Amino acid sequence: MVTFGLNYDVKPEHVKTFEDYALKVLAAMQGMQGHLETRLYRDVQKPNSLMIYSNWDKPEDFRTFMASDAFKSAQNFGRDILEGPPKHHVYTPQAMGGRPH
């Protein structure tokens, strides 16, 4: 399994727009091969800081998602409403000290 964390600092006046778009993207991900779960979280200390947390069955499935038009479209959408570049992190069992599946 691979876990992907997408961290976004959104301009405060665009948080609702970002949330609405992110929820549409999350719904579209439901049917993608290897997708297990995705959630949208908000930092309680900085309400315009959001994270999309996504689990995928295999790294290959995740890479297919990263190359998809849906992901590229989401990246382009966010450029004007973010405070800065997004921070993406990939978490794997090996990186966390666990054993591969």
C-alpha positions as CSV (number, residue, x, y, z in Angstrom):
1,M,0.0,0.0,0.0
2,V,1.1,3.6,-0.6
3,T,-0.3,6.6,1.1
4,F,-0.2,10.0,-0.5
5,G,-0.5,13.3,1.4
6,L,-1.2,16.5,-0.6
7,N,-0.9,19.6,1.6
8,Y,-2.3,22.9,0.5
9,D,-2.3,26.4,2.0
10,V,-5.3,28.0,0.3
11,K,-5.9,31.7,0.1
12,P,-8.6,32.3,2.8
13,E,-11.1,33.8,0.4
14,H,-10.9,30.6,-1.8
15,V,-11.2,27.9,0.8
16,K,-14.9,27.0,0.0
17,T,-14.0,26.9,-3.8
18,F,-11.1,24.6,-3.1
19,E,-13.2,22.3,-0.9
20,D,-15.9,22.0,-3.5
21,Y,-13.5,21.2,-6.2
22,A,-11.5,18.8,-4.0
23,L,-14.7,16.9,-3.1
24,K,-15.5,16.4,-6.9
25,V,-12.0,15.1,-7.5
26,L,-12.3,12.7,-4.5
27,A,-15.6,11.4,-5.9
28,A,-13.9,10.8,-9.3
29,M,-11.1,8.9,-7.6
30,Q,-13.5,6.3,-6.2
31,G,-13.6,4.4,-9.4
32,M,-9.9,4.4,-10.2
33,Q,-8.0,1.1,-10.1
34,G,-6.2,0.5,-6.9
35,H,-7.8,3.4,-5.0
36,L,-8.6,2.4,-1.5
37,E,-9.6,5.6,0.4
38,T,-9.2,9.3,0.3
39,R,-10.1,12.0,2.8
40,L,-10.0,15.7,3.0
41,Y,-8.7,17.2,6.3
42,R,-8.3,20.7,7.7
43,D,-5.8,22.0,10.2
44,V,-7.7,23.3,13.2
45,Q,-5.0,25.8,14.0
46,K,-4.9,27.2,10.4
47,P,-8.3,26.7,8.8
48,N,-7.0,27.5,5.3
49,S,-4.5,24.7,5.5
50,L,-5.9,21.5,4.0
51,M,-4.6,18.0,3.3
52,I,-5.9,15.3,1.0
53,Y,-4.9,11.9,2.4
54,S,-5.1,9.0,-0.1
55,N,-4.4,5.3,0.1
56,W,-3.6,3.2,-2.9
57,D,-3.2,-0.6,-3.3
58,K,0.0,-0.5,-5.2
59,P,2.6,2.2,-6.2
60,E,1.8,1.5,-9.8
61,D,-1.9,2.5,-9.3
62,F,-0.8,5.6,-7.6
63,R,1.6,6.5,-10.4
64,T,-1.2,6.0,-12.9
65,F,-3.3,8.5,-11.0
66,M,-0.5,11.0,-10.9
67,A,-0.2,10.8,-14.7
68,S,-4.0,11.1,-15.2
69,D,-5.7,14.1,-16.7
70,A,-7.8,14.4,-13.6
71,F,-4.7,15.0,-11.4
72,K,-3.1,17.4,-13.9
73,S,-6.4,19.3,-14.1
74,A,-6.6,19.6,-10.3
75,Q,-3.0,20.9,-10.2
76,N,-3.8,23.6,-12.8
77,F,-7.0,24.6,-11.0
78,G,-5.3,25.2,-7.7
79,R,-2.5,27.5,-8.9
80,D,-4.4,30.8,-8.6
81,I,-6.1,30.0,-5.3
82,L,-3.1,28.7,-3.3
83,E,-0.8,30.8,-1.1
84,G,2.2,28.8,-2.4
85,P,3.1,25.6,-4.1
86,P,1.5,22.5,-2.7
87,K,3.6,20.0,-0.7
88,H,3.1,16.4,-1.7
89,H,4.4,13.5,0.4
90,V,4.4,9.8,-0.4
91,Y,4.3,7.4,2.6
92,T,5.1,3.8,2.2
93,P,5.5,1.0,4.8
94,Q,9.2,0.9,4.0
95,A,9.6,4.6,4.7
96,M,7.8,4.3,7.9
97,G,9.9,1.3,9.1
98,G,7.4,-1.3,8.1
99,R,7.7,-4.3,5.9
100,P,6.5,-4.3,2.2
101,H,3.4,-6.2,1.3
